[in-house]
Amino acid sequence: MKSLRLSVVNSILKGLVNALCKIDSKEYVEALANMGPAILAINHINFLEVPILVAQSYPIQVTGLAKEETWHNPLFGFIFDTYKAIPIDRKGAYRDVFLRVQEAIEKGFFVIFAPEGTRSKSGVLGKGHAGIVQLAYLTNAPVLPVVHFGGERIWDNLKHLRRTPFRFNVGRPFRFRFDGKSPGKSTREAMLDELMGQMARLLPENMRGPYAEAASKDAPHLEFLA
């Protein structure tokens, strides 16, 4: 019953996003098909990316984190429960959230995580937060950088009844080099900068934001898997 529910919801969701956008997701879907469960580090522009990520990847299992207030809306709550989304209390109860992410990964899910933590709206990559580093440490999960662009023009295109070109670029999967110990603050920040640099290099130069320089630097804290 649950798989039927997911199939039906996904078909509707995919139809809606395809009506709004011309989506180039081939590289993204192939990358997921060729590796095991991982943390998907994405840039956060607006409401579009998560529905497109989960809809385009089906039947590969992809879920993500969402603010717990989302469940106050019965329709959104139904959709997010269908995709096994993980509610997050933005006041800071992160330990339980990280444990739920670990459980999801152990069950075979890819878990979407946006290091910026908030929408940029303009598409320019914003400053990241180091929670993703701690998440990778606690779950021992690899990280796959996935960026997108085009969706920042959705509202203007809707006004002109145009579909929005929406493109994904995928980086190289990696693990952070933790050397068996939890990283201190300075190490976490260095790891974060290297991750964000990997994401920035996948974006057009005018969208790299504060990580334009990091995009061309080496990443000694990252162990690439491919």
N, CA and C atoms as a LAMMPS dump frame, in Angstrom:
ITEM: TIMESTEP
0
ITEM: NUMBER OF ATOMS
678
ITEM: BOX BOUNDS ff ff ff
-5.0000000000000000e+02 5.0000000000000000e+02
-5.0000000000000000e+02 5.0000000000000000e+02
-5.0000000000000000e+02 5.0000000000000000e+02
ITEM: ATOMS id mol type element x y z
1 1 1 N 0.819 -1.204 0
2 1 2 C 0 0 0
3 1 3 C 0.851 1.251 0
4 2 1 N 1.911 1.237 0.822
5 2 2 C 2.774 2.401 0.904
6 2 3 C 3.495 2.647 -0.418
7 3 1 N 3.941 1.577 -1.08
8 3 2 C 4.635 1.759 -2.342
9 3 3 C 3.684 2.29 -3.409
10 4 1 N 2.413 1.854 -3.375
11 4 2 C 1.409 2.368 -4.306
12 4 3 C 1.168 3.848 -4.041
13 5 1 N 1.046 4.207 -2.779
14 5 2 C 0.867 5.624 -2.403
15 5 3 C 2.018 6.459 -2.919
16 6 1 N 3.241 5.989 -2.719
17 6 2 C 4.404 6.727 -3.189
18 6 3 C 4.41 6.855 -4.7
19 7 1 N 4.072 5.774 -5.385
20 7 2 C 4.053 5.79 -6.842
21 7 3 C 3.051 6.806 -7.373
22 8 1 N 1.855 6.824 -6.776
23 8 2 C 0.818 7.754 -7.222
24 8 3 C 1.216 9.199 -6.931
25 9 1 N 1.675 9.461 -5.702
26 9 2 C 2.079 10.824 -5.327
27 9 3 C 3.229 11.301 -6.204
28 10 1 N 4.179 10.387 -6.459
29 10 2 C 5.335 10.778 -7.261
30 10 3 C 4.928 11.105 -8.706
31 11 1 N 3.998 10.332 -9.235
32 11 2 C 3.531 10.592 -10.604
33 11 3 C 2.885 11.97 -10.706
34 12 1 N 2.081 12.315 -9.708
35 12 2 C 1.432 13.63 -9.703
36 12 3 C 2.463 14.739 -9.548
37 13 1 N 3.379 14.547 -8.582
38 13 2 C 4.401 15.564 -8.332
39 13 3 C 5.294 15.757 -9.549
40 14 1 N 5.71 14.666 -10.168
41 14 2 C 6.569 14.758 -11.344
42 14 3 C 5.849 15.457 -12.488
43 15 1 N 4.55 15.163 -12.648
44 15 2 C 3.782 15.839 -13.683
45 15 3 C 3.712 17.336 -13.458
46 16 1 N 3.547 17.744 -12.192
47 16 2 C 3.472 19.171 -11.871
48 16 3 C 4.791 19.889 -12.137
49 17 1 N 5.902 19.303 -11.67
50 17 2 C 7.181 19.992 -11.854
51 17 3 C 7.598 19.997 -13.32
52 18 1 N 7.236 18.954 -14.056
53 18 2 C 7.546 18.939 -15.487
54 18 3 C 6.692 19.943 -16.258
55 19 1 N 5.5 20.245 -15.741
56 19 2 C 4.668 21.27 -16.364
57 19 3 C 5.275 22.662 -16.154
58 20 1 N 5.935 22.841 -15.015
59 20 2 C 6.534 24.138 -14.697
60 20 3 C 7.927 24.313 -15.291
61 21 1 N 8.647 23.206 -15.443
62 21 2 C 10.07 23.302 -15.77
63 21 3 C 10.48 22.338 -16.882
64 22 1 N 11.51 22.716 -17.597
65 22 2 C 12.206 21.813 -18.511
66 22 3 C 13.44 21.33 -17.764
67 23 1 N 13.399 20.084 -17.317
68 23 2 C 14.38 19.6 -16.348
69 23 3 C 15.453 18.749 -17.01
70 24 1 N 16.703 19.1 -16.747
71 24 2 C 17.837 18.314 -17.221
72 24 3 C 18.436 17.597 -16.008
73 25 1 N 17.963 16.371 -15.745
74 25 2 C 18.37 15.651 -14.536
75 25 3 C 19.097 14.348 -14.837
76 26 1 N 19.468 14.107 -16.089
77 26 2 C 20.075 12.835 -16.459
78 26 3 C 21.349 12.56 -15.654
79 27 1 N 22.229 13.541 -15.546
80 27 2 C 23.49 13.359 -14.812
81 27 3 C 23.219 13.039 -13.344
82 28 1 N 22.246 13.716 -12.765
83 28 2 C 21.882 13.511 -11.359
84 28 3 C 21.361 12.096 -11.126
85 29 1 N 20.425 11.647 -11.935
86 29 2 C 19.837 10.319 -11.754
87 29 3 C 20.889 9.228 -11.962
88 30 1 N 21.746 9.381 -12.962
89 30 2 C 22.8 8.397 -13.21
90 30 3 C 23.772 8.328 -12.044
91 31 1 N 24.093 9.477 -11.452
92 31 2 C 25.021 9.496 -10.316
93 31 3 C 24.449 8.713 -9.135
94 32 1 N 23.163 8.896 -8.841
95 32 2 C 22.539 8.166 -7.738
96 32 3 C 22.485 6.674 -8.03
97 33 1 N 22.207 6.323 -9.272
98 33 2 C 22.092 4.906 -9.632
99 33 3 C 23.422 4.18 -9.516
100 34 1 N 24.523 4.927 -9.575
101 34 2 C 25.852 4.324 -9.601
102 34 3 C 26.561 4.357 -8.249
103 35 1 N 25.862 4.747 -7.183
104 35 2 C 26.488 4.742 -5.862
105 35 3 C 25.458 4.366 -4.817
106 36 1 N 25.945 4.088 -3.611
107 36 2 C 25.055 3.735 -2.514
108 36 3 C 24.508 4.973 -1.836
109 37 1 N 23.772 4.788 -0.74
110 37 2 C 23.181 5.914 -0.021
111 37 3 C 24.226 6.942 0.386
112 38 1 N 23.829 8.208 0.388
113 38 2 C 24.757 9.291 0.678
114 38 3 C 23.988 10.522 1.126
115 39 1 N 24.731 11.492 1.628
116 39 2 C 24.185 12.822 1.886
117 39 3 C 24.3 13.619 0.587
118 40 1 N 23.191 14.176 0.118
119 40 2 C 23.213 15.029 -1.066
120 40 3 C 23.334 16.475 -0.613
121 41 1 N 24.49 17.076 -0.841
122 41 2 C 24.72 18.468 -0.461
123 41 3 C 24.244 19.356 -1.608
124 42 1 N 23.154 20.108 -1.38
125 42 2 C 22.569 20.897 -2.454
126 42 3 C 22.582 22.388 -2.119
127 43 1 N 22.539 23.202 -3.168
128 43 2 C 22.308 24.633 -2.974
129 43 3 C 20.807 24.871 -2.858
130 44 1 N 20.441 25.905 -2.105
131 44 2 C 19.036 26.125 -1.745
132 44 3 C 18.578 27.459 -2.323
133 45 1 N 17.787 27.401 -3.404
134 45 2 C 17.323 28.628 -4.061
135 45 3 C 15.879 28.935 -3.697
136 46 1 N 14.986 27.962 -3.888
137 46 2 C 13.575 28.188 -3.584
138 46 3 C 12.864 26.86 -3.352
139 47 1 N 11.557 26.861 -3.5
140 47 2 C 10.75 25.678 -3.186
141 47 3 C 10.903 24.555 -4.198
142 48 1 N 11.498 24.814 -5.353
143 48 2 C 11.471 23.866 -6.45
144 48 3 C 12.4 22.667 -6.286
145 49 1 N 13.602 22.901 -5.711
146 49 2 C 14.632 21.875 -5.864
147 49 3 C 14.301 20.544 -5.197
148 50 1 N 13.707 20.581 -4.019
149 50 2 C 13.432 19.309 -3.336
150 50 3 C 12.356 18.492 -4.067
151 51 1 N 11.211 19.09 -4.457
152 51 2 C 10.258 18.299 -5.247
153 51 3 C 10.869 17.717 -6.516
154 52 1 N 11.721 18.496 -7.184
155 52 2 C 12.336 17.983 -8.413
156 52 3 C 13.332 16.881 -8.096
157 53 1 N 14.12 17.039 -7.058
158 53 2 C 15.102 16.017 -6.69
159 53 3 C 14.434 14.685 -6.371
160 54 1 N 13.372 14.719 -5.566
161 54 2 C 12.752 13.459 -5.17
162 54 3 C 11.925 12.858 -6.306
163 55 1 N 11.256 13.711 -7.088
164 55 2 C 10.398 13.203 -8.155
165 55 3 C 11.2 12.605 -9.302
166 56 1 N 12.295 13.267 -9.668
167 56 2 C 13.086 12.799 -10.799
168 56 3 C 13.865 11.53 -10.472
169 57 1 N 14.167 11.305 -9.209
170 57 2 C 15.004 10.165 -8.833
171 57 3 C 14.217 8.877 -8.629
172 58 1 N 12.911 8.953 -8.472
173 58 2 C 12.09 7.76 -8.22
174 58 3 C 12.32 6.713 -9.31
175 59 1 N 12.489 5.415 -8.954
176 59 2 C 12.221 4.783 -7.655
177 59 3 C 13.408 4.751 -6.69
178 60 1 N 14.503 5.419 -7.013
179 60 2 C 15.584 5.551 -6.036
180 60 3 C 15.039 6.326 -4.834
181 61 1 N 15.381 5.881 -3.632
182 61 2 C 14.818 6.476 -2.422
183 61 3 C 15.588 7.738 -2.032
184 62 1 N 14.913 8.865 -2.115
185 62 2 C 15.505 10.151 -1.741
186 62 3 C 14.556 10.851 -0.779
187 63 1 N 15.09 11.337 0.318
188 63 2 C 14.302 12.102 1.266
189 63 3 C 15.116 13.315 1.702
190 64 1 N 14.598 14.07 2.657
191 64 2 C 15.318 15.255 3.088
192 64 3 C 14.803 15.763 4.411
193 65 1 N 15.369 16.866 4.843
194 65 2 C 14.963 17.502 6.085
195 65 3 C 14.028 18.667 5.757
196 66 1 N 13.058 18.898 6.629
197 66 2 C 12.132 20.017 6.445
198 66 3 C 11.759 20.575 7.81
199 67 1 N 11.538 21.878 7.858
200 67 2 C 11.146 22.483 9.134
201 67 3 C 9.845 21.847 9.611
202 68 1 N 9.75 21.621 10.902
203 68 2 C 8.614 20.865 11.437
204 68 3 C 7.284 21.594 11.232
205 69 1 N 7.324 22.914 11.037
206 69 2 C 6.093 23.66 10.782
207 69 3 C 5.424 23.239 9.482
208 70 1 N 6.19 22.615 8.589
209 70 2 C 5.62 22.158 7.319
210 70 3 C 4.464 21.204 7.552
211 71 1 N 4.543 20.404 8.609
212 71 2 C 3.507 19.412 8.895
213 71 3 C 2.216 20.061 9.413
214 72 1 N 2.245 21.382 9.689
215 72 2 C 1.026 22.061 10.104
216 72 3 C 0.023 22.142 8.949
217 73 1 N 0.531 22.043 7.72
218 73 2 C -0.318 22.012 6.541
219 73 3 C -0.616 20.544 6.218
220 74 1 N -1.873 20.119 6.29
221 74 2 C -2.187 18.689 6.101
222 74 3 C -1.717 18.134 4.758
223 75 1 N -1.846 18.917 3.69
224 75 2 C -1.423 18.434 2.376
225 75 3 C 0.081 18.246 2.327
226 76 1 N 0.821 19.255 2.781
227 76 2 C 2.279 19.14 2.786
228 76 3 C 2.721 18.021 3.724
229 77 1 N 2.041 17.906 4.866
230 77 2 C 2.382 16.837 5.796
231 77 3 C 2.209 15.469 5.167
232 78 1 N 1.127 15.29 4.41
233 78 2 C 0.873 14.028 3.719
234 78 3 C 1.982 13.732 2.718
235 79 1 N 2.36 14.748 1.924
236 79 2 C 3.404 14.556 0.908
237 79 3 C 4.744 14.259 1.569
238 80 1 N 5.096 15.017 2.592
239 80 2 C 6.39 14.825 3.235
240 80 3 C 6.463 13.48 3.943
241 81 1 N 5.337 13.033 4.539
242 81 2 C 5.32 11.704 5.153
243 81 3 C 5.484 10.617 4.095
244 82 1 N 4.9 10.832 2.92
245 82 2 C 5.012 9.857 1.834
246 82 3 C 6.466 9.643 1.442
247 83 1 N 7.242 10.726 1.452
248 83 2 C 8.656 10.632 1.08
249 83 3 C 9.581 10.44 2.29
250 84 1 N 8.984 10.161 3.451
251 84 2 C 9.757 9.892 4.679
252 84 3 C 10.648 11.063 5.068
253 85 1 N 10.16 12.283 4.836
254 85 2 C 10.938 13.467 5.196
255 85 3 C 11.154 13.529 6.707
256 86 1 N 12.232 14.165 7.103
257 86 2 C 12.644 14.225 8.505
258 86 3 C 12.403 15.633 9.035
259 87 1 N 11.5 15.795 10.008
260 87 2 C 11.234 17.144 10.548
261 87 3 C 12.406 17.64 11.377
262 88 1 N 12.674 18.929 11.245
263 88 2 C 13.77 19.525 11.999
264 88 3 C 13.249 20.712 12.804
265 89 1 N 13.579 20.71 14.09
266 89 2 C 13.244 21.817 14.977
267 89 3 C 14.36 22.842 14.873
268 90 1 N 14.046 23.991 14.273
269 90 2 C 15.096 24.981 14.021
270 90 3 C 15.583 25.677 15.289
271 91 1 N 15.004 25.307 16.446
272 91 2 C 15.493 25.856 17.706
273 91 3 C 16.725 25.107 18.201
274 92 1 N 17.041 23.959 17.532
275 92 2 C 18.331 23.369 17.825
276 92 3 C 18.384 21.956 18.352
277 93 1 N 17.3 21.178 18.279
278 93 2 C 17.343 19.784 18.752
279 93 3 C 17.891 18.897 17.645
280 94 1 N 19.198 19.09 17.336
281 94 2 C 19.758 18.475 16.14
282 94 3 C 20.234 17.045 16.35
283 95 1 N 20.543 16.671 17.555
284 95 2 C 21.075 15.326 17.792
285 95 3 C 20.081 14.258 17.325
286 96 1 N 18.815 14.414 17.709
287 96 2 C 17.79 13.45 17.297
288 96 3 C 17.616 13.449 15.788
289 97 1 N 17.71 14.62 15.174
290 97 2 C 17.58 14.722 13.719
291 97 3 C 18.703 13.945 13.049
292 98 1 N 19.911 14.125 13.546
293 98 2 C 21.058 13.43 12.96
294 98 3 C 20.894 11.918 13.093
295 99 1 N 20.349 11.456 14.211
296 99 2 C 20.123 10.022 14.382
297 99 3 C 19.085 9.511 13.379
298 100 1 N 18.077 10.304 13.106
299 100 2 C 17.063 9.902 12.129
300 100 3 C 17.643 9.892 10.711
301 101 1 N 18.546 10.822 10.443
302 101 2 C 19.225 10.805 9.145
303 101 3 C 20.056 9.534 9.016
304 102 1 N 20.766 9.178 10.08
305 102 2 C 21.568 7.962 10.065
306 102 3 C 20.687 6.739 9.8
307 103 1 N 19.538 6.675 10.439
308 103 2 C 18.614 5.561 10.224
309 103 3 C 18.146 5.511 8.776
310 104 1 N 17.858 6.683 8.193
311 104 2 C 17.398 6.732 6.805
312 104 3 C 18.479 6.219 5.856
313 105 1 N 19.71 6.644 6.094
314 105 2 C 20.816 6.202 5.241
315 105 3 C 21.026 4.702 5.371
316 106 1 N 20.913 4.176 6.597
317 106 2 C 21.059 2.736 6.815
318 106 3 C 19.965 1.947 6.104
319 107 1 N 18.81 2.583 5.879
320 107 2 C 17.703 1.932 5.175
321 107 3 C 17.808 2.1 3.658
322 108 1 N 18.867 2.771 3.195
323 108 2 C 19.086 2.884 1.766
324 108 3 C 18.689 4.198 1.14
325 109 1 N 18.352 5.201 1.948
326 109 2 C 17.938 6.5 1.422
327 109 3 C 19.128 7.412 1.137
328 110 1 N 19.005 8.205 0.096
329 110 2 C 19.821 9.404 -0.062
330 110 3 C 19.111 10.519 0.702
331 111 1 N 19.87 11.324 1.437
332 111 2 C 19.262 12.373 2.262
333 111 3 C 19.741 13.738 1.787
334 112 1 N 18.794 14.584 1.408
335 112 2 C 19.108 15.933 0.939
336 112 3 C 19.424 16.83 2.125
337 113 1 N 20.507 17.591 1.995
338 113 2 C 20.892 18.534 3.047
339 113 3 C 21.417 19.796 2.371
340 114 1 N 20.886 20.95 2.744
341 114 2 C 21.319 22.227 2.169
342 114 3 C 22.205 22.952 3.177
343 115 1 N 23.525 22.975 2.965
344 115 2 C 24.419 23.598 3.943
345 115 3 C 24.141 25.076 4.182
346 116 1 N 23.557 25.766 3.187
347 116 2 C 23.256 27.194 3.376
348 116 3 C 22.194 27.4 4.458
349 117 1 N 21.283 26.448 4.586
350 117 2 C 20.279 26.531 5.639
351 117 3 C 19.103 27.425 5.33
352 118 1 N 19.219 28.266 4.324
353 118 2 C 18.132 29.164 3.957
354 118 3 C 18.163 29.408 2.456
355 119 1 N 17.055 29.874 1.914
356 119 2 C 16.968 30.085 0.473
357 119 3 C 17.733 31.333 0.046
358 120 1 N 18.421 31.236 -1.072
359 120 2 C 19.115 32.406 -1.602
360 120 3 C 18.198 33.241 -2.487
361 121 1 N 17.219 32.612 -3.129
362 121 2 C 16.269 33.239 -4.053
363 121 3 C 16.933 33.718 -5.34
364 122 1 N 18.109 34.357 -5.227
365 122 2 C 18.804 34.878 -6.409
366 122 3 C 19.567 33.794 -7.156
367 123 1 N 19.846 32.672 -6.484
368 123 2 C 20.651 31.616 -7.086
369 123 3 C 22.117 31.693 -6.731
370 124 1 N 22.558 32.823 -6.166
371 124 2 C 23.96 32.967 -5.768
372 124 3 C 24.203 32.145 -4.503
373 125 1 N 25.25 31.335 -4.503
374 125 2 C 25.55 30.457 -3.369
375 125 3 C 25.83 31.29 -2.122
376 126 1 N 25.145 30.962 -1.046
377 126 2 C 25.313 31.69 0.206
378 126 3 C 26.316 31.022 1.132
379 127 1 N 26.51 31.621 2.265
380 127 2 C 27.445 31.098 3.262
381 127 3 C 26.9 29.81 3.856
382 128 1 N 27.749 28.794 3.929
383 128 2 C 27.33 27.512 4.47
384 128 3 C 27.469 27.436 5.972
385 129 1 N 26.87 26.407 6.553
386 129 2 C 26.96 26.133 7.986
387 129 3 C 27.523 24.724 8.173
388 130 1 N 28.3 24.545 9.222
389 130 2 C 29.11 23.338 9.375
390 130 3 C 28.344 22.137 9.902
391 131 1 N 27.036 22.241 10.083
392 131 2 C 26.263 21.1 10.564
393 131 3 C 26.389 19.879 9.666
394 132 1 N 26.573 20.1 8.374
395 132 2 C 26.687 18.974 7.443
396 132 3 C 27.956 18.166 7.711
397 133 1 N 28.99 18.827 8.204
398 133 2 C 30.233 18.123 8.527
399 133 3 C 29.996 17.192 9.718
400 134 1 N 29.336 17.71 10.747
401 134 2 C 29.036 16.884 11.909
402 134 3 C 28.098 15.744 11.543
403 135 1 N 27.162 16.019 10.638
404 135 2 C 26.243 14.975 10.175
405 135 3 C 27.011 13.861 9.481
406 136 1 N 27.944 14.225 8.62
407 136 2 C 28.754 13.224 7.919
408 136 3 C 29.597 12.424 8.906
409 137 1 N 30.086 13.079 9.957
410 137 2 C 30.89 12.384 10.961
411 137 3 C 30.042 11.352 11.722
412 138 1 N 28.846 11.759 12.141
413 138 2 C 27.999 10.883 12.944
414 138 3 C 27.433 9.718 12.138
415 139 1 N 27.188 9.932 10.851
416 139 2 C 26.577 8.885 10.022
417 139 3 C 27.601 8.072 9.249
418 140 1 N 28.834 8.556 9.17
419 140 2 C 29.879 7.909 8.369
420 140 3 C 29.437 7.763 6.91
421 141 1 N 28.656 8.716 6.444
422 141 2 C 28.107 8.649 5.089
423 141 3 C 28.954 9.462 4.121
424 142 1 N 29.064 9.009 2.873
425 142 2 C 29.715 9.836 1.854
426 142 3 C 28.826 11.02 1.497
427 143 1 N 29.417 11.999 0.853
428 143 2 C 28.713 13.219 0.454
429 143 3 C 28.796 13.352 -1.063
430 144 1 N 27.668 13.681 -1.677
431 144 2 C 27.632 13.922 -3.112
432 144 3 C 27.152 15.35 -3.361
433 145 1 N 28.012 16.226 -3.906
434 145 2 C 27.568 17.598 -4.211
435 145 3 C 26.646 17.604 -5.429
436 146 1 N 25.49 18.229 -5.272
437 146 2 C 24.522 18.357 -6.363
438 146 3 C 24.05 19.812 -6.386
439 147 1 N 24.299 20.505 -7.474
440 147 2 C 23.837 21.892 -7.567
441 147 3 C 22.86 22.029 -8.726
442 148 1 N 22.106 23.087 -8.684
443 148 2 C 21.116 23.339 -9.728
444 148 3 C 21.049 24.838 -9.988
445 149 1 N 20.607 25.183 -11.161
446 149 2 C 20.377 26.597 -11.476
447 149 3 C 19.333 26.691 -12.573
448 150 1 N 18.744 27.84 -12.67
449 150 2 C 17.633 28.064 -13.583
450 150 3 C 16.351 28.333 -12.814
451 151 1 N 16.18 27.638 -11.69
452 151 2 C 14.963 27.789 -10.892
453 151 3 C 14.792 29.167 -10.291
454 152 1 N 15.881 29.935 -10.216
455 152 2 C 15.773 31.296 -9.675
456 152 3 C 14.907 32.206 -10.557
457 153 1 N 14.647 31.771 -11.79
458 153 2 C 13.844 32.591 -12.708
459 153 3 C 12.391 32.131 -12.791
460 154 1 N 11.974 31.245 -11.879
461 154 2 C 10.658 30.637 -11.961
462 154 3 C 9.532 31.666 -11.937
463 155 1 N 9.597 32.662 -11.05
464 155 2 C 8.47 33.597 -10.914
465 155 3 C 8.32 34.477 -12.149
466 156 1 N 9.432 34.942 -12.688
467 156 2 C 9.361 35.741 -13.91
468 156 3 C 8.816 34.909 -15.069
469 157 1 N 9.268 33.664 -15.168
470 157 2 C 8.79 32.799 -16.245
471 157 3 C 7.307 32.483 -16.111
472 158 1 N 6.838 32.299 -14.876
473 158 2 C 5.415 32.042 -14.668
474 158 3 C 4.566 33.223 -15.118
475 159 1 N 5.052 34.432 -14.846
476 159 2 C 4.324 35.629 -15.272
477 159 3 C 4.16 35.667 -16.783
478 160 1 N 5.164 35.118 -17.485
479 160 2 C 5.128 35.128 -18.947
480 160 3 C 4.709 33.778 -19.53
481 161 1 N 4.157 32.902 -18.656
482 161 2 C 3.65 31.584 -19.071
483 161 3 C 4.712 30.773 -19.8
484 162 1 N 5.94 30.832 -19.258
485 162 2 C 7.046 30.065 -19.834
486 162 3 C 7.485 28.993 -18.856
487 163 1 N 7.856 27.835 -19.385
488 163 2 C 8.487 26.809 -18.554
489 163 3 C 9.912 27.244 -18.249
490 164 1 N 10.38 26.867 -17.07
491 164 2 C 11.703 27.283 -16.603
492 164 3 C 12.746 26.196 -16.85
493 165 1 N 13.793 26.486 -17.623
494 165 2 C 14.894 25.516 -17.745
495 165 3 C 15.544 25.29 -16.378
496 166 1 N 15.693 24.036 -15.986
497 166 2 C 16.205 23.693 -14.66
498 166 3 C 17.276 22.631 -14.843
499 167 1 N 18.509 22.981 -14.487
500 167 2 C 19.636 22.09 -14.76
501 167 3 C 20.312 21.644 -13.468
502 168 1 N 20.682 20.36 -13.425
503 168 2 C 21.489 19.816 -12.336
504 168 3 C 22.916 19.586 -12.806
505 169 1 N 23.881 19.898 -11.944
506 169 2 C 25.266 19.468 -12.128
507 169 3 C 25.68 18.672 -10.897
508 170 1 N 26.419 17.613 -11.115
509 170 2 C 26.806 16.718 -10.019
510 170 3 C 28.326 16.654 -9.926
511 171 1 N 28.836 16.755 -8.688
512 171 2 C 30.273 16.693 -8.469
513 171 3 C 30.753 15.283 -8.153
514 172 1 N 31.961 15.208 -7.646
515 172 2 C 32.557 13.913 -7.299
516 172 3 C 32.179 13.549 -5.863
517 173 1 N 31.742 12.313 -5.62
518 173 2 C 31.437 11.897 -4.253
519 173 3 C 32.719 11.826 -3.422
520 174 1 N 32.574 12.072 -2.134
521 174 2 C 33.761 12.055 -1.264
522 174 3 C 33.357 11.734 0.167
523 175 1 N 34.353 11.425 0.964
524 175 2 C 34.203 11.358 2.412
525 175 3 C 35.14 12.391 3.027
526 176 1 N 34.726 12.971 4.133
527 176 2 C 35.628 13.841 4.885
528 176 3 C 36.7 12.984 5.557
529 177 1 N 37.904 13.493 5.637
530 177 2 C 39.005 12.8 6.322
531 177 3 C 38.951 13.135 7.817
532 178 1 N 38.24 12.332 8.582
533 178 2 C 38.089 12.593 10.012
534 178 3 C 39.216 11.982 10.835
535 179 1 N 39.921 11.009 10.28
536 179 2 C 41.015 10.338 10.994
537 179 3 C 40.566 9.778 12.343
538 180 1 N 39.323 9.299 12.39
539 180 2 C 38.844 8.614 13.582
540 180 3 C 38.455 9.494 14.743
541 181 1 N 38.385 10.804 14.561
542 181 2 C 38.031 11.681 15.681
543 181 3 C 37.116 12.796 15.216
544 182 1 N 36.304 13.258 16.156
545 182 2 C 35.389 14.343 15.853
546 182 3 C 36.179 15.623 15.575
547 183 1 N 35.876 16.315 14.5
548 183 2 C 36.655 17.509 14.156
549 183 3 C 36.346 18.684 15.075
550 184 1 N 37.384 19.455 15.401
551 184 2 C 37.197 20.685 16.156
552 184 3 C 36.617 21.781 15.277
553 185 1 N 36.341 22.925 15.874
554 185 2 C 35.668 24.008 15.166
555 185 3 C 36.441 24.456 13.936
556 186 1 N 37.741 24.674 14.07
557 186 2 C 38.525 25.175 12.937
558 186 3 C 38.577 24.138 11.812
559 187 1 N 38.667 22.86 12.18
560 187 2 C 38.687 21.802 11.16
561 187 3 C 37.344 21.698 10.466
562 188 1 N 36.26 21.798 11.241
563 188 2 C 34.924 21.77 10.631
564 188 3 C 34.759 22.9 9.627
565 189 1 N 35.24 24.076 9.977
566 189 2 C 35.107 25.221 9.069
567 189 3 C 35.931 25.01 7.802
568 190 1 N 37.111 24.434 7.961
569 190 2 C 37.948 24.157 6.782
570 190 3 C 37.279 23.114 5.891
571 191 1 N 36.716 22.081 6.509
572 191 2 C 36.004 21.051 5.748
573 191 3 C 34.798 21.65 5.025
574 192 1 N 34.071 22.508 5.734
575 192 2 C 32.905 23.152 5.127
576 192 3 C 33.308 23.976 3.911
577 193 1 N 34.37 24.764 4.043
578 193 2 C 34.826 25.586 2.923
579 193 3 C 35.187 24.728 1.714
580 194 1 N 35.8 23.576 1.966
581 194 2 C 36.166 22.696 0.854
582 194 3 C 34.919 22.095 0.199
583 195 1 N 33.951 21.7 1.011
584 195 2 C 32.687 21.21 0.457
585 195 3 C 32.009 22.287 -0.381
586 196 1 N 31.907 23.483 0.173
587 196 2 C 31.238 24.556 -0.551
588 196 3 C 32.003 24.914 -1.824
589 197 1 N 33.327 24.78 -1.784
590 197 2 C 34.127 24.998 -2.986
591 197 3 C 33.801 23.974 -4.063
592 198 1 N 33.578 22.715 -3.636
593 198 2 C 33.202 21.676 -4.596
594 198 3 C 31.84 21.985 -5.218
595 199 1 N 30.943 22.526 -4.442
596 199 2 C 29.644 22.917 -4.974
597 199 3 C 29.781 24.129 -5.896
598 200 1 N 30.576 25.099 -5.477
599 200 2 C 30.719 26.33 -6.249
600 200 3 C 31.285 26.067 -7.637
601 201 1 N 32.213 25.123 -7.739
602 201 2 C 32.828 24.869 -9.044
603 201 3 C 31.844 24.272 -10.043
604 202 1 N 30.714 23.778 -9.555
605 202 2 C 29.688 23.227 -10.437
606 202 3 C 28.719 24.293 -10.954
607 203 1 N 28.816 25.492 -10.4
608 203 2 C 27.915 26.584 -10.752
609 203 3 C 28.579 27.552 -11.728
610 204 1 N 27.78 28.305 -12.491
611 204 2 C 28.361 29.393 -13.282
612 204 3 C 29.118 30.362 -12.371
613 205 1 N 30.144 31 -12.877
614 205 2 C 31.015 31.842 -12.049
615 205 3 C 30.238 32.929 -11.31
616 206 1 N 29.21 33.481 -11.921
617 206 2 C 28.476 34.571 -11.284
618 206 3 C 27.541 34.094 -10.166
619 207 1 N 27.51 32.771 -9.926
620 207 2 C 26.638 32.24 -8.877
621 207 3 C 27.438 31.6 -7.739
622 208 1 N 28.743 31.77 -7.738
623 208 2 C 29.585 31.095 -6.745
624 208 3 C 29.684 31.837 -5.419
625 209 1 N 29.251 33.065 -5.376
626 209 2 C 29.197 33.826 -4.14
627 209 3 C 30.522 33.885 -3.405
628 210 1 N 30.505 33.689 -2.066
629 210 2 C 31.737 33.788 -1.279
630 210 3 C 32.706 32.63 -1.504
631 211 1 N 32.323 31.65 -2.325
632 211 2 C 33.171 30.48 -2.541
633 211 3 C 33.803 30.449 -3.93
634 212 1 N 33.846 31.609 -4.58
635 212 2 C 34.462 31.68 -5.907
636 212 3 C 35.929 31.258 -5.855
637 213 1 N 36.644 31.711 -4.835
638 213 2 C 38.06 31.358 -4.705
639 213 3 C 38.226 29.894 -4.3
640 214 1 N 37.373 29.423 -3.379
641 214 2 C 37.469 28.034 -2.918
642 214 3 C 37.206 27.046 -4.045
643 215 1 N 36.488 27.478 -5.075
644 215 2 C 36.155 26.585 -6.183
645 215 3 C 37.376 26.085 -6.929
646 216 1 N 38.463 26.85 -6.878
647 216 2 C 39.673 26.473 -7.616
648 216 3 C 40.78 25.944 -6.715
649 217 1 N 40.513 25.807 -5.431
650 217 2 C 41.532 25.359 -4.488
651 217 3 C 41.506 23.844 -4.314
652 218 1 N 42.623 23.284 -3.82
653 218 2 C 42.679 21.872 -3.465
654 218 3 C 41.801 21.622 -2.238
655 219 1 N 41.483 20.369 -1.999
656 219 2 C 40.603 20.001 -0.884
657 219 3 C 41.257 18.885 -0.076
658 220 1 N 42.267 19.203 0.756
659 220 2 C 43.013 18.154 1.472
660 220 3 C 42.196 17.394 2.513
661 221 1 N 41.061 17.962 2.949
662 221 2 C 40.238 17.274 3.954
663 221 3 C 39.224 16.32 3.33
664 222 1 N 39.211 16.218 2.001
665 222 2 C 38.233 15.385 1.322
666 222 3 C 38.926 14.195 0.651
667 223 1 N 38.331 13.024 0.815
668 223 2 C 38.809 11.817 0.152
669 223 3 C 37.819 11.458 -0.946
670 224 1 N 38.209 11.703 -2.19
671 224 2 C 37.291 11.489 -3.31
672 224 3 C 37.147 10.007 -3.609
673 225 1 N 35.915 9.617 -3.921
674 225 2 C 35.595 8.206 -4.139
675 225 3 C 35.496 7.857 -5.619
676 226 1 N 35.541 8.852 -6.466
677 226 2 C 35.466 8.618 -7.919
678 226 3 C 36.133 9.779 -8.652
